[in-house]
Structure formats: structure tokens, C-alpha cells
């Protein structure tokens, strides 16, 4: 991806410090880690000036510093801003028909969600017509690591982004006793998600509920949302999980195409 370049006419009264701070943020488009010396050279300023600028970006959460390597990485504020821009594009209108088709084909409740910081927000859903079914969760937020739809999205993040969302080893918010309790366990789970191409949840967000989730990855915008199918545990044995994952992959590809 090419770095953004300034556009339009140069302001009549430019503020150099603001411009330098923005140039530092743009460096993270090209590399996940920025050394202070590289920041100094990019701006053509003294090392102390580069350090003060980075310190302000760290203070506001746009950047964080690795305590071992002393390099700088993108911070949670950058991720939150990017996600809020995606959320402002009402994906629900485009996704509604896809959700209805998923529910009709599988007979189970279909959900659409996006990351919201360390949580996942359910944007829309179509409920199963079974008497015993998983209720829609539209409008609710849950810890992303407790849901299949959230794990599918977390698996699209790089390690630095994941650790920015969960800076502590202990994951304290546990909806059930089956919910993951440590970041190490989450990282191992996400490796499985990446290998098989879908995420699962067996009683981790709600007792007796199972679900399968797949990320919706746009060719230009990256992961923009995720889809899931949820059912009572008894209706989601291992063979059905794989079938559900296949339907979700097809639906995610269709939604990605419609967003292009």
C-alpha cells in the first residue's frame, strides 16, 4: 500500500509540529515498527524533537513503545479510528440479504458483527425459525475472544494489534466458565482459526450455545466485519460445524463482492 501524500493546497499557516506528528503516523503504513532514528531521519529534526513528538503520540494512544526493543508500534487509538470509519459505512443494508440467505439455507441464526475495541458488536441478525433457537444479539457487545464471530476478526490482526487490544495476560471478562482466560490461550486459539479458516465457540459466550464464525475480508479494505451461524450445542456437532463453515465462507465472499 502506498503511503498517503498531502493533497490540495498547502495551508496558508501550516503548523509544523502537527504536520510532523501526522508524518510519523504515516510511517506505520510502510512498516509495523519505527525506530526513533528512522523517525528523526524522516522528519529531518533533532533526535530530542523526534522523541518529544513520539512521546505525545504514545500519551494519546496513537503509538506504543515496545519495552524490549524500544521501537514504536501502532497503538490502540489508531485501530479504533480505523474501525470507526468502517463502522460509519452502514454495512447492514448490504449484508441483510446475505444474512437472510444464510439463515434460510442452514435453518440457524445468522449474525453480522464488527470489532469495537476489545469487544465485538452485533450489528444485525436473522433468527432461526426452530422453536429451540439462539436469539438474535443485535446491538449487544461481548468480549471478542468469547465469540466465534469475534475470534474470526481477531485472527485477522497482527500480534502487535492483538496485544494493543489485550495488554494484560489475564482476560478478566468471562461470560462463562468455558471462556478463554489468558492472552496466551487466545493467541493459540487464533492460530487454529487461521489454519482452518473459521472460528468456533462452544459455550464460551453463553451456556448451551455453539457457533461458527468467518471474517469478511475486502480485497482493498481488509477485514470489515464477520458472519456467524449460532445454534444450540445439540444441533452443532463437529460435522455440522464444517458444513456451517462452508456456507459462511461462501456468504463472506458474496458480501465482500457486494461491498466492492
Secondary structure, DSSP 4 states (H G I P E B T S, - for coil): -PPP---SSPPTT--HHHHHHHHHHHHTTT-SEE-HHHHHHHHT--HHHHHHHHHHHHHTTSEEE-TTT--EEE-HHHHHHHHHHHHHS-HHHHHHHHHHHHHHHHSSEEEEEEEETTEEEEEEEE---SSS-PPP-TT-EEEGGGSHHHHHHHTTS-HHHHHHH--SSB----SSTTS--BHHHHHHHHHHHHHHT-EEEESSSSTTEEEEEEEEEETTTEEEEEEEEEEEGGG--HHHHHHHHHHHHHHHHHHHHHT-
